[in-house]
């Protein structure tokens, strides 16, 4: 076995174990800077890219879109699309970038996703979904997964979800992230669709009982690591956390390695900032701006003394031309002053 083959097998085995706790793909939020920051907090949580469309990978600036730091692993690439051949080509083009998993977005309800005929609207066409997944699996050197809703619009989730999961299973997909809320594609904004209609955890648990061989990750409404522990303790294979992990990164991701991966301690804010310094310096040296990284770090002290000072100082000073590590140093000194 070559070294490359050995590394590939390692990536294949890492992602399911890391999926005990995953950070949801979030457009405009989970970019490479955010993922690098989150990786300094948890070495083992599964991270996801923002959704990237297959046409963007095939025809756009793919190297910029697919670039990520080697230390982000385990990290999954989420693709959006509905053309099987185009999705397969996107998977092939992404392969050299070394992602640990390729995920197909079948759950996003936003207008721009619907207009491209991908995301949650595809749950209305399971035959097309099967063709897309078959093509992706045939082209991918790593595991292909899917992120879905429990149903769409007037569909009855109790009828649609088991039938849909059965079709996914038959393609060879073994891991599915289930957002436990129906997607309404008309009449609700994406923001409203995060709260309406209500979550149905019970249905997702029933699916785990019906499909014991599938690795099911529960997504939607998870706001604390204690809640995540409870859901896993009740039988979920994993949980995916979105906004809470972004806004409260240390509270959510800090305990993950200790609780689920045998680590003896949790990281401290100062240690995380020390780990970020070389990355930020390299970003600045390459022509980047501090705020492109620091905007993802605003929640580092959430729930701790000085959190408001930290957020305010970074928000007011990190976007200026020439802003560098001295901004972080001053903000940290202010936090320590009041802590």
VOBA-1610 file (N, C-alpha, C; in pm, whole numbers, padded with zeros to 5 digits, always signed):
BEGIN
Unk+00085-00120+00000Unk+00000+00000+00000Unk+00088+00124+00000Unk+00061+00218-00091Unk+00137+00342-00096Unk+00100+00433+00020Unk+00184+00534+00045Unk+00154+00629+00151Unk+00024+00702+00123Unk+00000+00740-00003Unk-00124+00810-00039Unk-00246+00723-00010Unk-00235+00592-00044Unk-00347+00502-00016Unk-00369+00488+00133Unk-00260+00483+00209Unk-00272+00472+00353Unk-00340+00594+00413Unk-00301+00713+00365Unk-00363+00835+00414Unk-00510+00840+00378Unk-00545+00791+00257Unk-00684+00789+00215Unk-00767+00701+00307Unk-00714+00584+00341Unk-00787+00494+00430Unk-00803+00558+00568Unk-00699+00632+00611Unk-00708+00700+00739Unk-00819+00804+00737Unk-00830+00880+00626Unk-00936+00979+00616Unk-01073+00914+00617Unk-01086+00802+00547Unk-01214+00734+00542Unk-01257+00691+00682Unk-01162+00646+00764Unk-01197+00598+00897Unk-01216+00713+00995Unk-01151+00828+00971Unk-01159+00940+01064Unk-01296+01007+01064Unk-01355+01025+00947Unk-01476+01105+00938Unk-01594+01048+01019Unk-01626+00919+01009Unk-01738+00869+01089Unk-01715+00884+01239Unk-01593+00862+01284Unk-01564+00878+01426Unk-01575+01025+01467Unk-01526+01114+01382Unk-01534+01257+01410Unk-01677+01307+01407Unk-01764+01237+01335Unk-01903+01282+01318Unk-01986+01271+01444Unk-01928+01225+01553Unk-02002+01230+01680Unk-02050+01373+01706Unk-01962+01469+01681Unk-02002+01610+01688Unk-01946+01679+01563Unk-02034+01739+01484Unk-01994+01809+01362Unk-02043+01952+01367Unk-01970+02040+01300Unk-02012+02179+01284Unk-02078+02191+01148Unk-02200+02242+01146Unk-02280+02247+01024Unk-02218+02337+00919Unk-02235+02302+00791Unk-02196+02393+00683Unk-02287+02515+00684Unk-02228+02634+00687Unk-02307+02757+00693Unk-02250+02858+00595Unk-02331+02896+00497Unk-02287+02989+00394Unk-02245+03122+00457Unk-02129+03172+00414Unk-02069+03297+00460Unk-02009+03286+00599Unk-02018+03172+00663Unk-01963+03155+00797Unk-01850+03052+00802Unk-01875+02930+00757Unk-01775+02825+00777Unk-01673+02822+00662Unk-01607+02936+00642Unk-01501+02941+00543Unk-01374+02882+00601Unk-01263+02886+00526Unk-01141+02820+00570Unk-01084+02884+00695Unk-01102+03015+00713Unk-01052+03080+00835Unk-01131+03035+00957Unk-01261+03026+00941Unk-01346+02977+01051Unk-01307+02834+01087Unk-01287+02750+00986Unk-01255+02610+01014Unk-01119+02595+01083Unk-01022+02675+01041Unk-00892+02669+01108Unk-00906+02709+01255Unk-00983+02813+01282Unk-01009+02856+01420Unk-01078+02746+01499Unk-01181+02687+01444Unk-01251+02579+01515Unk-01160+02460+01540Unk-01068+02435+01449Unk-00978+02321+01468Unk-00881+02342+01584Unk-00854+02468+01620Unk-00769+02493+01736Unk-00844+02467+01866Unk-00975+02461+01859Unk-01057+02437+01978Unk-01084+02288+01994Unk-01112+02219+01885Unk-01133+02074+01888Unk-01050+02010+01777Unk-00970+01912+01814Unk-00889+01840+01716Unk-00970+01733+01644Unk-01090+01701+01693Unk-01161+01584+01642Unk-01299+01611+01586Unk-01363+01723+01619Unk-01495+01751+01562Unk-01487+01753+01410Unk-01592+01704+01345Unk-01595+01704+01199Unk-01639+01841+01149Unk-01557+01902+01065Unk-01586+02034+01011Unk-01634+02022+00867Unk-01718+02117+00826Unk-01773+02119+00690Unk-01744+02253+00625Unk-01723+02249+00495Unk-01712+02372+00419Unk-01850+02437+00407Unk-01850+02563+00366Unk-01974+02619+00315Unk-02017+02535+00195Unk-02148+02538+00164Unk-02189+02470+00043Unk-02127+02537-00079Unk-02065+02455-00165Unk-02007+02504-00290Unk-02081+02435-00404Unk-02128+02510-00500Unk-02203+02449-00608Unk-02111+02373-00704Unk-02162+02266-00759Unk-02084+02190-00857Unk-02043+02276-00976Unk-02131+02361-01033Unk-02088+02446-01144Unk-01971+02538-01106Unk-01970+02587-00981Unk-01860+02674-00938Unk-01728+02598-00937Unk-01733+02472-00895Unk-01611+02391-00893Unk-01565+02361-01035Unk-01659+02327-01121Unk-01624+02286-01257Unk-01578+02404-01341Unk-01648+02518-01330Unk-01621+02630-01420Unk-01557+02751-01352Unk-01557+02754-01220Unk-01509+02871-01149Unk-01367+02857-01098Unk-01329+02943-01004Unk-01192+02943-00948Unk-01177+02830-00845Unk-01171+02708-00895Unk-01180+02592-00804Unk-01069+02589-00700Unk-00948+02629-00737Unk-00840+02623-00639Unk-00868+02715-00521Unk-00923+02831-00548Unk-00958+02922-00438Unk-01076+02867-00359Unk-01175+02813-00427Unk-01293+02761-00359Unk-01262+02639-00272Unk-01172+02556-00320Unk-01146+02428-00253Unk-01026+02432-00158Unk-00954+02542-00158Unk-00834+02551-00075Unk-00868+02540+00073Unk-00789+02464+00145Unk-00804+02457+00290Unk-00671+02418+00351Unk-00657+02449+00479Unk-00532+02421+00549Unk-00527+02273+00585Unk-00409+02216+00577Unk-00395+02072+00601Unk-00443+02032+00740Unk-00428+02121+00838Unk-00466+02086+00975Unk-00616+02090+00999Unk-00695+02130+00898Unk-00840+02129+00916Unk-00897+01987+00926Unk-00828+01890+00873Unk-00879+01753+00870Unk-00906+01702+01013Unk-01016+01627+01034Unk-01114+01581+00935Unk-01211+01691+00892Unk-01220+01710+00760Unk-01304+01814+00704Unk-01377+01760+00581Unk-01503+01797+00570Unk-01588+01749+00460Unk-01620+01864+00366Unk-01627+01831+00239Unk-01670+01926+00136Unk-01818+01905+00108Unk-01897+02011+00122Unk-02039+02001+00086Unk-02062+02061-00052Unk-02121+01981-00140Unk-02152+02025-00275Unk-02302+02044-00291Unk-02338+02136-00378Unk-02477+02155-00418Unk-02487+02137-00568Unk-02592+02073-00614Unk-02612+02055-00756Unk-02718+01951-00784Unk-02757+01940-00911Unk-02859+01842-00947Unk-02828+01772-01079Unk-02711+01800-01135Unk-02669+01735-01259Unk-02569+01625-01223Unk-02604+01498-01240Unk-02515+01389-01197Unk-02376+01397-01257Unk-02367+01425-01387Unk-02235+01431-01451Unk-02153+01548-01397Unk-02218+01659-01373Unk-02147+01777-01322Unk-02101+01754-01178Unk-02186+01691-01098Unk-02147+01658-00960Unk-02030+01561-00959Unk-02034+01462-01046Unk-01923+01366-01053Unk-01794+01436-01092Unk-01801+01530-01187Unk-01682+01603-01228Unk-01630+01690-01113Unk-01721+01751-01039Unk-01679+01831-00924Unk-01609+01745-00820Unk-01659+01624-00799Unk-01596+01531-00704Unk-01455+01495-00751Unk-01441+01467-00880Unk-01309+01432-00933Unk-01211+01548-00919Unk-01258+01669-00945Unk-01171+01786-00935Unk-01134+01817-00790Unk-01223+01782-00697Unk-01196+01807-00555Unk-01103+01703-00495Unk-01093+01586-00554Unk-01017+01475-00496Unk-00874+01513-00457Unk-00798+01582-00542Unk-00660+01615-00504Unk-00648+01706-00382Unk-00757+01771-00344Unk-00752+01863-00230Unk-00763+01790-00096Unk-00788+01661-00098Unk-00776+01581+00022Unk-00886+01594+00125Unk-01008+01618+00081Unk-01118+01620+00177Unk-01146+01479+00230Unk-01197+01471+00352Unk-01222+01342+00416Unk-01359+01286+00383Unk-01444+01368+00326Unk-01582+01328+00296Unk-01637+01425+00193Unk-01728+01377+00109Unk-01801+01463+00016Unk-01949+01452+00053Unk-02013+01565+00077Unk-02152+01566+00121Unk-02239+01635+00017Unk-02354+01576-00012Unk-02450+01636-00104Unk-02558+01709-00025Unk-02577+01837-00056Unk-02676+01918+00013Unk-02814+01889-00043Unk-02899+01831+00041Unk-03039+01804+00006Unk-03131+01867+00109Unk-03082+01972+00176Unk-03161+02027+00285Unk-03177+02177+00287Unk-03097+02252+00209Unk-03105+02397+00217Unk-03231+02448+00147Unk-03311+02534+00214Unk-03436+02581+00154Unk-03429+02719+00092Unk-03310+02780+00082Unk-03303+02920+00040Unk-03346+02938-00106Unk-03389+03060-00139Unk-03435+03090-00274Unk-03327+03068-00377Unk-03202+03109-00347Unk-03096+03094-00446Unk-03061+02949-00470Unk-03085+02864-00368Unk-03063+02721-00387Unk-03173+02662-00474Unk-03299+02699-00446Unk-03411+02648-00525Unk-03399+02689-00672Unk-03353+02813-00695Unk-03345+02860-00832Unk-03244+02780-00913Unk-03149+02719-00843Unk-03052+02633-00911Unk-03093+02489-00912Unk-03212+02459-00861Unk-03266+02323-00854Unk-03172+02230-00777Unk-03138+02273-00657Unk-03066+02184-00567Unk-03100+02224-00424Unk-03049+02150-00328Unk-03089+02171-00191Unk-03214+02089-00160Unk-03298+02141-00070Unk-03413+02066-00021Unk-03514+02032-00131Unk-03522+02114-00235Unk-03619+02087-00340Unk-03596+01950-00405Unk-03473+01899-00399Unk-03444+01769-00460Unk-03511+01653-00388Unk-03555+01675-00264Unk-03625+01567-00194Unk-03758+01534-00261Unk-03802+01622-00351Unk-03923+01593-00428Unk-03895+01502-00547Unk-03768+01477-00574Unk-03730+01396-00691Unk-03625+01293-00649Unk-03666+01191-00574Unk-03568+01091-00526Unk-03496+01017-00637Unk-03560+01000-00753Unk-03491+00932-00862Unk-03369+01012-00908Unk-03384+01143-00918Unk-03271+01229-00955Unk-03164+01226-00847Unk-03205+01227-00721Unk-03109+01220-00611Unk-03026+01092-00621Unk-03090+00982-00649Unk-03019+00855-00663Unk-02916+00862-00776Unk-02955+00921-00889Unk-02860+00933-01000Unk-02741+01021-00962Unk-02769+01127-00889Unk-02661+01216-00845Unk-02565+01142-00751Unk-02619+01072-00654Unk-02534+01002-00557Unk-02458+00887-00623Unk-02524+00815-00711Unk-02454+00707-00784Unk-02332+00762-00857Unk-02349+00875-00925Unk-02239+00935-01001Unk-02129+00985-00908Unk-02168+01046-00797Unk-02069+01097-00704Unk-01989+00983-00639Unk-02057+00879-00599Unk-01990+00766-00535Unk-01892+00700-00632Unk-01933+00687-00757Unk-01845+00626-00856Unk-01719+00709-00879Unk-01730+00841-00860Unk-01617+00930-00887Unk-01531+00959-00764Unk-01581+00925-00645Unk-01515+00972-00523Unk-01422+00868-00461Unk-01301+00911-00420Unk-01212+00821-00347Unk-01242+00817-00198Unk-01332+00904-00151Unk-01370+00905-00010Unk-01521+00890+00003Unk-01567+00877+00125Unk-01708+00851+00151Unk-01796+00968+00105Unk-01910+00934+00045Unk-02011+01032+00005Unk-02128+01021+00101Unk-02171+01134+00155Unk-02281+01139+00250Unk-02387+01235+00200Unk-02498+01244+00272Unk-02606+01335+00232Unk-02660+01408+00354Unk-02700+01533+00334Unk-02766+01611+00438Unk-02906+01643+00390Unk-03007+01602+00467Unk-03146+01608+00421Unk-03234+01675+00525Unk-03359+01699+00487Unk-03466+01740+00579Unk-03557+01619+00602Unk-03650+01633+00696Unk-03743+01522+00718Unk-03854+01522+00613Unk-03865+01630+00538Unk-03964+01639+00433Unk-03968+01780+00379Unk-04050+01801+00277Unk-04058+01930+00209Unk-04205+01965+00186Unk-04239+02090+00216Unk-04373+02144+00188Unk-04483+02055+00245Unk-04575+02006+00161Unk-04689+01930+00211Unk-04662+01781+00227Unk-04541+01738+00207Unk-04508+01597+00227Unk-04533+01557+00372Unk-04573+01432+00392Unk-04587+01377+00526Unk-04453+01313+00564Unk-04379+01374+00658Unk-04245+01320+00690Unk-04247+01174+00734Unk-04352+01132+00803Unk-04358+00993+00849Unk-04364+00895+00733Unk-04412+00940+00618Unk-04416+00855+00498Unk-04293+00877+00410Unk-04256+01004+00392Unk-04151+01039+00298Unk-04012+01001+00350Unk-03986+01029+00477Unk-03851+01012+00528Unk-03802+00867+00521Unk-03878+00768+00569Unk-03827+00631+00558Unk-03807+00586+00414Unk-03896+00626+00324Unk-03879+00589+00184Unk-03754+00654+00125Unk-03729+00779+00163Unk-03613+00851+00111Unk-03484+00790+00166Unk-03482+00760+00295Unk-03363+00698+00355Unk-03335+00562+00292Unk-03439+00489+00260Unk-03422+00359+00195Unk-03354+00375+00059Unk-03395+00478-00016Unk-03333+00502-00146Unk-03186+00542-00130Unk-03158+00626-00029Unk-03019+00666-00005Unk-02935+00544+00032Unk-02987+00462+00119Unk-02914+00342+00162Unk-02882+00252+00043Unk-02974+00241-00048Unk-02954+00151-00163Unk-02846+00202-00258Unk-02814+00332-00252Unk-02704+00383-00335Unk-02568+00346-00277Unk-02566+00309-00152Unk-02440+00283-00083Unk-02404+00389+00018Unk-02485+00493+00029Unk-02463+00594+00132Unk-02482+00530+00269Unk-02388+00556+00359Unk-02393+00495+00492Unk-02406+00597+00605Unk-02388+00726+00572Unk-02404+00830+00672Unk-02494+00939+00618Unk-02593+00977+00699Unk-02690+01079+00659Unk-02708+01176+00775Unk-02702+01306+00744Unk-02734+01409+00843Unk-02879+01449+00820Unk-02960+01440+00925Unk-03103+01470+00913Unk-03135+01596+00992Unk-03168+01702+00921Unk-03220+01822+00987Unk-03366+01790+01023Unk-03396+01791+01152Unk-03523+01737+01200Unk-03639+01835+01186Unk-03638+01914+01082Unk-03745+02010+01056Unk-03780+02004+00908Unk-03909+02007+00879Unk-03952+02011+00739Unk-03910+02142+00675Unk-03876+02138+00548Unk-03841+02260+00474Unk-03963+02311+00400Unk-03999+02437+00424Unk-04105+02502+00348Unk-04040+02588+00242Unk-04061+02554+00116Unk-03992+02620+00007Unk-04064+02744-00043Unk-04187+02764-00001Unk-04263+02882-00040Unk-04323+02944+00086Unk-04314+03078+00095Unk-04382+03148+00203Unk-04302+03169+00329Unk-04184+03106+00340Unk-04098+03126+00457Unk-03958+03163+00410Unk-03896+03256+00481Unk-03756+03288+00453Unk-03669+03179+00514Unk-03543+03166+00470Unk-03453+03070+00534Unk-03442+03092+00684Unk-03442+03220+00728Unk-03436+03248+00871Unk-03559+03193+00942Unk-03678+03217+00885Unk-03801+03164+00947Unk-03801+03012+00946Unk-03740+02952+00843Unk-03740+02807+00832Unk-03645+02740+00933Unk-03570+02823+01007Unk-03491+02768+01117Unk-03575+02748+01242Unk-03695+02808+01243Unk-03781+02798+01361Unk-03917+02736+01330Unk-03960+02738+01205Unk-04092+02691+01165Unk-04074+02589+01052Unk-04147+02482+01050Unk-04233+02425+01155Unk-04148+02365+01267Unk-04213+02305+01368Unk-04136+02255+01482Unk-04046+02137+01447Unk-03943+02120+01527Unk-03853+02005+01514Unk-03926+01876+01550Unk-03885+01767+01487Unk-03942+01636+01517Unk-03829+01536+01544Unk-03770+01548+01662Unk-03663+01456+01700Unk-03713+01312+01706Unk-03836+01294+01752Unk-03888+01158+01768Unk-03887+01082+01637Unk-03919+01150+01528Unk-03919+01083+01397Unk-03778+01040+01359Unk-03679+01123+01387Unk-03542+01087+01353Unk-03496+00968+01438Unk-03532+00966+01564Unk-03500+00850+01648Unk-03568+00724+01594Unk-03691+00739+01547Unk-03761+00624+01488Unk-03687+00574+01365Unk-03630+00665+01287Unk-03554+00624+01169Unk-03427+00550+01207Unk-03366+00588+01318Unk-03247+00515+01364Unk-03285+00372+01402Unk-03403+00356+01461Unk-03451+00222+01495Unk-03482+00142+01369Unk-03537+00209+01267Unk-03575+00140+01144Unk-03455+00111+01054Unk-03353+00196+01063Unk-03234+00179+00978Unk-03109+00172+01066Unk-03095+00066+01145Unk-02984+00059+01241Unk-02846+00062+01177Unk-02834+00020+01051Unk-02703+00017+00987Unk-02659+00154+00936Unk-02753+00248+00925Unk-02718+00383+00882Unk-02663+00463+00999Unk-02558+00537+00974Unk-02507+00632+01072Unk-02587+00759+01055Unk-02673+00790+01154Unk-02760+00907+01146Unk-02712+01016+01240Unk-02692+01133+01184Unk-02654+01251+01261Unk-02775+01343+01270Unk-02808+01386+01391Unk-02924+01473+01413Unk-02880+01618+01408Unk-02952+01699+01331Unk-02923+01840+01313Unk-03050+01920+01340Unk-03032+02040+01396Unk-03145+02130+01417Unk-03175+02153+01564Unk-03164+02276+01610Unk-03206+02312+01744Unk-03113+02271+01857Unk-02993+02226+01826Unk-02901+02183+01931Unk-02819+02304+01974Unk-02829+02341+02101Unk-02771+02467+02148Unk-02668+02450+02259Unk-02640+02328+02302Unk-02540+02308+02408Unk-02475+02172+02392Unk-02356+02158+02448Unk-02287+02030+02441Unk-02357+01928+02531Unk-02423+01975+02637Unk-02500+01883+02721Unk-02616+01822+02646Unk-02685+01902+02566Unk-02794+01851+02483Unk-02740+01751+02382Unk-02623+01780+02325Unk-02561+01687+02231Unk-02532+01554+02299Unk-02477+01558+02419Unk-02450+01435+02495Unk-02578+01354+02516Unk-02684+01423+02552Unk-02811+01354+02577Unk-02862+01285+02451Unk-02856+01352+02339Unk-02906+01295+02214Unk-02824+01174+02171Unk-02693+01182+02188Unk-02608+01067+02156Unk-02634+00954+02256Unk-02652+00990+02382Unk-02683+00889+02484Unk-02813+00818+02459Unk-02908+00885+02390Unk-03037+00824+02359Unk-03034+00740+02231Unk-02920+00739+02162Unk-02909+00650+02047Unk-02868+00712+01915Unk-02858+00847+01909Unk-02810+00907+01786Unk-02662+00875+01766Unk-02624+00853+01642Unk-02483+00827+01613Unk-02399+00953+01624Unk-02460+01066+01596Unk-02388+01192+01603Unk-02483+01309+01603Unk-02429+01427+01628Unk-02507+01550+01624Unk-02431+01651+01539Unk-02506+01738+01475Unk-02447+01848+01399Unk-02500+01978+01457Unk-02410+02070+01491Unk-02446+02195+01557Unk-02406+02311+01467Unk-02496+02405+01448Unk-02470+02517+01359Unk-02441+02646+01430Unk-02541+02731+01444Unk-02520+02867+01495Unk-02459+02870+01634Unk-02497+02778+01721Unk-02442+02777+01857Unk-02293+02751+01855Unk-02248+02662+01767Unk-02104+02634+01757Unk-02029+02755+01704Unk-02092+02834+01620Unk-02027+02953+01565Unk-02021+03064+01669Unk-02132+03091+01737Unk-02139+03203+01829Unk-02079+03170+01966Unk-02075+03044+02003Unk-02020+03002+02133Unk-01917+02891+02112Unk-01813+02915+02035Unk-01724+02806+01994Unk-01657+02734+02108Unk-01613+02807+02209Unk-01541+02740+02318Unk-01637+02659+02405Unk-01758+02709+02425Unk-01856+02636+02506Unk-01901+02508+02437Unk-01916+02513+02305Unk-01965+02397+02231Unk-01852+02302+02194Unk-01747+02354+02133Unk-01641+02268+02081Unk-01533+02237+02184Unk-01516+02324+02282Unk-01412+02303+02382Unk-01416+02169+02451Unk-01536+02119+02493Unk-01542+01990+02563Unk-01543+01867+02472Unk-01551+01885+02340Unk-01574+01771+02250Unk-01465+01665+02262Unk-01339+01707+02259Unk-01230+01609+02260Unk-01224+01534+02393Unk-01257+01602+02502Unk-01258+01535+02634Unk-01376+01441+02647Unk-01494+01485+02605Unk-01614+01405+02625Unk-01624+01285+02531Unk-01574+01300+02409Unk-01598+01198+02307Unk-01471+01133+02252Unk-01354+01188+02282Unk-01232+01137+02220Unk-01118+01115+02318Unk-01148+01116+02448Unk-01049+01075+02547Unk-00944+01177+02585Unk-00959+01302+02543Unk-00862+01404+02582Unk-00872+01431+02732Unk-00762+01473+02791Unk-00760+01492+02936Unk-00795+01635+02978Unk-00788+01729+02884Unk-00812+01868+02920Unk-00883+01941+02806Unk-00936+02058+02838Unk-00999+02143+02738Unk-00911+02263+02710Unk-00914+02315+02588Unk-00826+02428+02555Unk-00870+02556+02625Unk-00774+02642+02651Unk-00800+02773+02713Unk-00792+02881+02604Unk-00865+02991+02623Unk-00867+03096+02520Unk-00728+03145+02481Unk-00641+03167+02579Unk-00507+03217+02547Unk-00430+03117+02462Unk-00447+02988+02488Unk-00380+02885+02408Unk-00431+02885+02265Unk-00561+02904+02250Unk-00620+02908+02116Unk-00567+03029+02038Unk-00558+03144+02105Unk-00506+03263+02038Unk-00360+03246+02000Unk-00281+03182+02086Unk-00141+03157+02052Unk-00131+03069+01927Unk-00221+02971+01916Unk-00220+02883+01798Unk-00263+02957+01672Unk-00344+03062+01687Unk-00392+03138+01572Unk-00288+03236+01518Unk-00193+03277+01600Unk-00100+03383+01561Unk-00022+03353+01433Unk+00044+03237+01421Unk+00118+03211+01296Unk+00027+03208+01174Unk-00093+03156+01189Unk-00187+03151+01078Unk-00226+03292+01035Unk-00254+03378+01132Unk-00292+03515+01100Unk-00176+03589+01035Unk-00056+03570+01087Unk+00060+03637+01027Unk+00078+03594+00882Unk+00062+03465+00854Unk+00075+03416+00716Unk-00034+03476+00628Unk-00156+03487+00682Unk-00267+03545+00606Unk-00238+03692+00574Unk-00189+03767+00672Unk-00156+03908+00650Unk-00042+03922+00550Unk+00057+03836+00561Unk+00171+03842+00470Unk+00129+03815+00325Unk+00023+03739+00308Unk-00027+03709+00175Unk-00123+03814+00121Unk-00139+03924+00193Unk-00226+04032+00146Unk-00365+04031+00207Unk-00392+03941+00299Unk-00523+03934+00362Unk-00541+04039+00469Unk-00666+04054+00515Unk-00701+04148+00621Unk-00731+04073+00750Unk-00699+04137+00862Unk-00720+04074+00992Unk-00866+04035+01013Unk-00958+04124+00975Unk-01099+04098+01005Unk-01152+03974+00933Unk-01088+03934+00821Unk-01132+03814+00751Unk-01117+03690+00839Unk-01024+03693+00931Unk-01007+03584+01027Unk-01076+03616+01159Unk-01054+03737+01210Unk-01100+03769+01345Unk-01252+03774+01357Unk-01323+03796+01245Unk-01470+03800+01253Unk-01527+03667+01301Unk-01453+03559+01278Unk-01499+03428+01324Unk-01463+03402+01470Unk-01384+03490+01529Unk-01333+03471+01664Unk-01406+03555+01768Unk-01511+03626+01726Unk-01579+03719+01817Unk-01641+03648+01937Unk-01680+03522+01920Unk-01746+03451+02029Unk-01653+03372+02120Unk-01523+03391+02107Unk-01427+03309+02182Unk-01450+03317+02332Unk-01484+03435+02383Unk-01502+03452+02528Unk-01649+03451+02569Unk-01735+03401+02482Unk-01879+03400+02513Unk-01905+03339+02651Unk-01986+03411+02731Unk-02020+03362+02863Unk-01913+03381+02968Unk-01803+03450+02931Unk-01693+03472+03024Unk-01675+03622+03047Unk-01612+03659+03160Unk-01584+03802+03182Unk-01502+03861+03067Unk-01541+03977+03023Unk-01470+04045+02915Unk-01519+04012+02777Unk-01621+03928+02765Unk-01668+03887+02632Unk-01713+04006+02549Unk-01785+04099+02612Unk-01836+04215+02538Unk-01722+04306+02494Unk-01623+04325+02581Unk-01507+04406+02546Unk-01434+04345+02428Unk-01414+04214+02430Unk-01345+04143+02321Unk-01418+04164+02189Unk-01549+04141+02189Unk-01628+04156+02066Unk-01622+04299+02013Unk-01639+04394+02105Unk-01644+04534+02062Unk-01510+04580+02007Unk-01401+04546+02076Unk-01270+04594+02031Unk-01235+04535+01894Unk-01256+04406+01876Unk-01226+04346+01746Unk-01316+04404+01637Unk-01443+04421+01667Unk-01536+04472+01567Unk-01497+04613+01522Unk-01445+04693+01614Unk-01414+04833+01583Unk-01275+04851+01522Unk-01185+04757+01545Unk-01046+04781+01508Unk-00984+04681+01411Unk-01044+04566+01393Unk-00979+04464+01310Unk-00995+04488+01161Unk-01089+04572+01121Unk-01112+04592+00978Unk-01030+04704+00918Unk-00956+04775+01000Unk-00878+04887+00949Unk-00759+04841+00866Unk-00719+04925+00772Unk-00603+04895+00689Unk-00478+04888+00777Unk-00404+04780+00763Unk-00283+04763+00842Unk-00305+04701+00978Unk-00429+04668+01014Unk-00455+04604+01144Unk-00384+04469+01151Unk-00314+04446+01263Unk-00239+04323+01279Unk-00259+04261+01416Unk-00163+04182+01457Unk-00176+04108+01583Unk-00188+04200+01703Unk-00141+04325+01691Unk-00152+04416+01804Unk-00298+04439+01843Unk-00390+04426+01747Unk-00533+04440+01778Unk-00577+04328+01871Unk-00538+04206+01838Unk-00570+04092+01925Unk-00505+04109+02061Unk-00380+04154+02064Unk-00308+04169+02190Unk-00377+04270+02281Unk-00418+04382+02223Unk-00485+04484+02303Unk-00620+04434+02353Unk-00696+04369+02266Unk-00826+04316+02306Unk-00810+04213+02419Unk-00709+04127+02406Unk-00685+04027+02509Unk-00644+04091+02641Unk-00562+04194+02633Unk-00521+04264+02755Unk-00642+04326+02826Unk-00736+04379+02748Unk-00858+04435+02806Unk-00943+04328+02872Unk-00948+04212+02809Unk-01023+04100+02870Unk-00959+04061+03002Unk-00827+04048+03006Unk-00758+04009+03128Unk-00775+04115+03237Unk-00787+04239+03196Unk-00801+04347+03293Unk-00931+04336+03372Unk-01037+04290+03307Unk-01167+04283+03376Unk-01198+04143+03429Unk-01121+04044+03386Unk-01151+03905+03426Unk-01117+03882+03573
//
